[in-house]
């Protein structure tokens, strides 16, 4: 595989995650960054870390051949969301 092809694939995967995050943020509002705190009083960053832990747990419990693609994409998305939340809540 050529370098240019790999560069294109990296760009495509980044675009997919970006589109997913923007779509979900539109659907759910800014709830990851400013949660309602009805049950949990944890900070937004702590709540995001719990979601990341859940995704990592799911990855560790599945064999590499059965890991759903959306789990990997969700994990990447939550890591980006955490970076944005850290910028918001400095």
N, C-alpha and C positions, 0 to 999 in steps of 0.2 A: 504494500500500500504506500502511496506517495505522500510526502509531507503535506502538500496542498489539500489532499483528500482528508487527512486527519484534521487539519486546521478547520476545514469546512464542517466536519462532523462535530468538533468541539463547539463551534459557533451555533450549529443547529440545536445541540443539546442545551446550551445556555438560553437560546431563544425559547425553547419549550418550557423551561423552568420559569423564565420571565413571564411568558404568557399565562402560565398556570397561576403564578402569584398575583398578577394583576387581575385576573378573572376572579379568583377567590376573594381578593380584597374588595373588589366591586360587589360581589355577592354578600359578603359578611361584614362589610364596612371595615373599620379599623379595629375590630374586636381583639385581634392578637396584641395590639399595642395599647389599647385602652379597654380592658375587659370590664364587664358589668360588675364583677365581684359579688355575685349573688350567693354562691356557696364558698368559693375559695377566696381568701384574702391575700394570697400570694401575689408577689409583684408580677408584672407582665413578663419579665425576663425569666423568673422562676417557672412560670406556667409554660413558657416556650421550652425551657429545659426539660420539663416533664414530658412534653410531646416528643422531644428529641429522644429522651430515654425510652419512651414507648416504641418508637420506630427502630431504635438500636436493638431493643429486646426482640422485636419481631424478626429483625435480620439475623440475630444470633440463634434464634430458635428454628429457623428454616434452613434447609440445605441450599447451597448456592444455586442449584437448578430450579428450586421452587420459589425463590424470592420474587414476589410480584414487582413489576417495573414501577408501579405507582408508589411502592414503599420507598424505593431508592429516590425517586423524584421528590416525594414528600419530605424525606430527610434533607435533601439538598435545599429544598424550599424553606424548611424550618431553620436551617443554619443561616440562610440569608435573612430571614425574618428576625432572627436573634441579633444579627449585626445591625439591622435597621433599628430595632428596639433599643439596643445599647446607645445608638446615636440620639434617639429621642429622649431617653431617660438617663442621660449622663448626670 
